[in-house]
Amino acid sequence: MKRPTARSAVASWRADVLFWFVGPSILIVWAVFGSPSVDYRLVALGSIVPLADVPLGGPRLAHSLSGAAIVLVVVMLGARGQRRRQRRWLGLPIGMLLHLVLDGAWADTQAFWWPFFGGAWSTASLAEGGRGLALNGMFELVGLAACAWGYHRFRLEEPARRRVFLRSGQVGRDIVPPW
């Protein structure tokens, strides 16, 4: 199997998959945790951090469980004794983990479990570039629909709520999952 070059990976990925990671990641965290105090901006940011591997031509640290674990340790140690700051920044590694789930990164054992199955990087291509334009387009539409649903569910069309969200990443305390 021919290893993709950084140029071919970027050319095949372009901006085809962004909302697929952002929208569902925010909604999954909201549905699972149901917390208005999560910084959903950091969840969104974390969900696209693994895209940093795209110019490298294949899955690297950001597409491994180790990458998210390292970020988690940095967050916990970097904000030691500051529970609010830790809680806020936990959105970053959570978003990274959700990217791995949404991307199916766990299907590539060598990349996902790096370095536990050997120190060499996986030679597989990134799913972001290997699915094709049509499938990536469908994923993006699902991601955009999730973003639109979240925008309305979190009532971000209201200027005051939108300001709070943009400033703090939080949704109103009255916005909780229905279950």
C-alpha positions as CSV (number, residue, x, y, z in Angstrom):
1,M,0.0,0.0,0.0
2,K,1.4,3.3,-1.0
3,R,1.8,5.9,1.8
4,P,0.1,9.2,1.0
5,T,2.2,12.3,0.9
6,A,1.4,15.4,2.9
7,R,0.5,17.2,-0.3
8,S,-1.9,14.4,-1.4
9,A,-3.5,14.2,2.1
10,V,-4.2,17.9,2.2
11,A,-5.4,17.9,-1.4
12,S,-7.8,15.0,-0.7
13,W,-9.0,16.4,2.6
14,R,-9.4,20.1,1.8
15,A,-12.2,21.5,4.1
16,D,-14.5,18.5,3.5
17,V,-14.8,17.4,7.1
18,L,-15.1,20.0,9.8
19,F,-18.7,20.3,10.9
20,W,-18.9,16.5,11.1
21,F,-16.6,16.7,14.1
22,V,-17.8,19.9,15.7
23,G,-21.6,19.5,15.6
24,P,-22.0,15.9,16.8
25,S,-19.2,16.4,19.5
26,I,-21.0,19.3,21.1
27,L,-24.4,17.5,21.0
28,I,-22.9,14.3,22.4
29,V,-21.3,16.1,25.3
30,W,-24.5,18.0,25.9
31,A,-26.6,14.8,25.8
32,V,-24.2,12.7,28.0
33,F,-23.3,15.3,30.6
34,G,-26.3,17.6,30.4
35,S,-24.2,20.3,32.1
36,P,-24.6,24.0,31.3
37,S,-21.1,24.7,32.8
38,V,-19.2,22.8,30.0
39,D,-17.3,25.1,27.7
40,Y,-18.6,23.9,24.4
41,R,-16.2,26.0,22.5
42,L,-13.3,23.9,23.9
43,V,-15.2,20.7,23.0
44,A,-15.5,22.0,19.4
45,L,-11.8,23.0,19.4
46,G,-10.8,19.6,20.7
47,S,-12.9,17.9,18.1
48,I,-10.8,19.4,15.3
49,V,-7.4,19.3,17.0
50,P,-6.7,15.8,15.4
51,L,-7.0,17.5,12.0
52,A,-3.5,18.7,12.7
53,D,-2.3,15.3,11.5
54,V,-3.6,16.0,8.0
55,P,-0.5,17.8,6.7
56,L,1.6,15.0,8.1
57,G,0.1,12.6,5.6
58,G,-1.2,10.0,8.1
59,P,-2.4,9.4,11.6
60,R,0.1,10.6,14.2
61,L,-0.2,11.6,17.9
62,A,-3.4,13.5,17.6
63,H,-5.2,10.4,16.1
64,S,-4.1,8.2,19.1
65,L,-5.5,7.6,22.5
66,S,-2.2,8.7,23.8
67,G,-2.6,12.2,22.3
68,A,-5.8,12.8,24.1
69,A,-4.4,11.4,27.3
70,I,-1.4,13.7,27.2
71,V,-3.7,16.7,26.7
72,L,-5.8,15.4,29.7
73,V,-2.7,15.2,31.9
74,V,-1.6,18.7,30.8
75,V,-5.0,20.1,31.6
76,M,-5.2,18.4,35.0
77,L,-1.6,19.2,36.1
78,G,-1.6,22.7,34.5
79,A,-4.6,23.7,36.5
80,R,-3.8,21.7,39.6
81,G,-5.8,23.0,42.6
82,Q,-8.1,25.1,40.3
83,R,-11.2,22.9,39.8
84,R,-13.1,25.4,37.7
85,R,-10.2,25.8,35.3
86,Q,-9.8,22.1,35.1
87,R,-13.5,21.5,34.4
88,R,-13.5,24.2,31.7
89,W,-10.4,22.8,29.9
90,L,-11.6,19.2,30.1
91,G,-13.6,20.0,27.0
92,L,-10.4,19.9,24.9
93,P,-9.4,16.2,25.5
94,I,-13.1,15.2,25.5
95,G,-13.5,16.8,22.1
96,M,-10.3,15.0,20.9
97,L,-11.7,11.7,22.1
98,L,-15.0,12.3,20.3
99,H,-13.1,13.1,17.1
100,L,-11.5,9.6,17.4
101,V,-14.9,8.0,17.8
102,L,-16.5,10.0,14.9
103,D,-13.6,9.3,12.7
104,G,-13.5,5.6,13.4
105,A,-9.8,6.0,14.3
106,W,-10.1,3.1,16.7
107,A,-10.3,0.8,13.6
108,D,-6.6,1.4,13.0
109,T,-5.0,-0.4,16.0
110,Q,-1.5,0.8,15.3
111,A,-2.5,4.5,15.1
112,F,-5.2,4.4,17.9
113,W,-3.0,2.6,20.5
114,W,0.3,4.2,19.5
115,P,2.9,3.6,21.0
116,F,1.6,0.5,22.7
117,F,1.7,-1.7,19.6
118,G,5.1,-0.4,18.5
119,G,6.7,3.0,18.1
120,A,6.3,3.3,14.3
121,W,3.5,5.5,13.0
122,S,0.6,3.8,11.2
123,T,1.0,3.7,7.4
124,A,-2.8,3.9,6.9
125,S,-4.3,7.0,5.4
126,L,-6.5,9.3,7.4
127,A,-10.2,8.5,7.2
128,E,-10.7,12.3,6.6
129,G,-9.1,11.9,3.2
130,G,-9.9,8.3,2.3
131,R,-13.7,8.4,2.3
132,G,-14.2,10.3,-0.9
133,L,-16.0,13.6,-1.6
134,A,-19.5,12.1,-1.6
135,L,-19.3,10.4,1.7
136,N,-17.5,13.3,3.3
137,G,-20.2,15.6,1.9
138,M,-22.9,13.5,3.6
139,F,-20.9,13.6,6.9
140,E,-20.6,17.4,6.6
141,L,-24.4,17.7,6.0
142,V,-25.0,15.7,9.2
143,G,-22.5,17.9,11.1
144,L,-24.2,21.0,9.8
145,A,-27.6,19.7,10.7
146,A,-26.3,19.0,14.2
147,C,-24.9,22.5,14.5
148,A,-28.2,24.0,13.3
149,W,-30.1,21.8,15.8
150,G,-27.8,22.8,18.6
151,Y,-28.1,26.5,17.7
152,H,-31.9,26.3,18.0
153,R,-31.9,24.0,21.0
154,F,-29.5,26.2,22.9
155,R,-31.6,29.2,21.8
156,L,-28.5,31.0,20.4
157,E,-30.8,33.1,18.1
158,E,-31.4,35.1,21.3
159,P,-28.7,37.8,21.4
160,A,-28.1,37.5,25.2
161,R,-27.7,33.7,25.1
162,R,-25.4,34.0,22.0
163,R,-23.2,36.6,23.8
164,V,-22.9,34.3,26.9
165,F,-22.1,31.3,24.6
166,L,-19.4,33.3,22.6
167,R,-17.9,34.7,25.8
168,S,-17.9,31.6,28.0
169,G,-18.9,28.6,25.8
170,Q,-21.8,27.8,28.1
171,V,-25.5,27.4,27.5
172,G,-28.3,28.5,29.8
173,R,-29.0,26.5,32.9
174,D,-32.6,26.0,31.6
175,I,-31.2,24.2,28.6
176,V,-30.8,20.6,29.7
177,P,-31.4,17.4,27.8
178,P,-35.0,16.2,28.0
179,W,-34.1,12.9,29.8
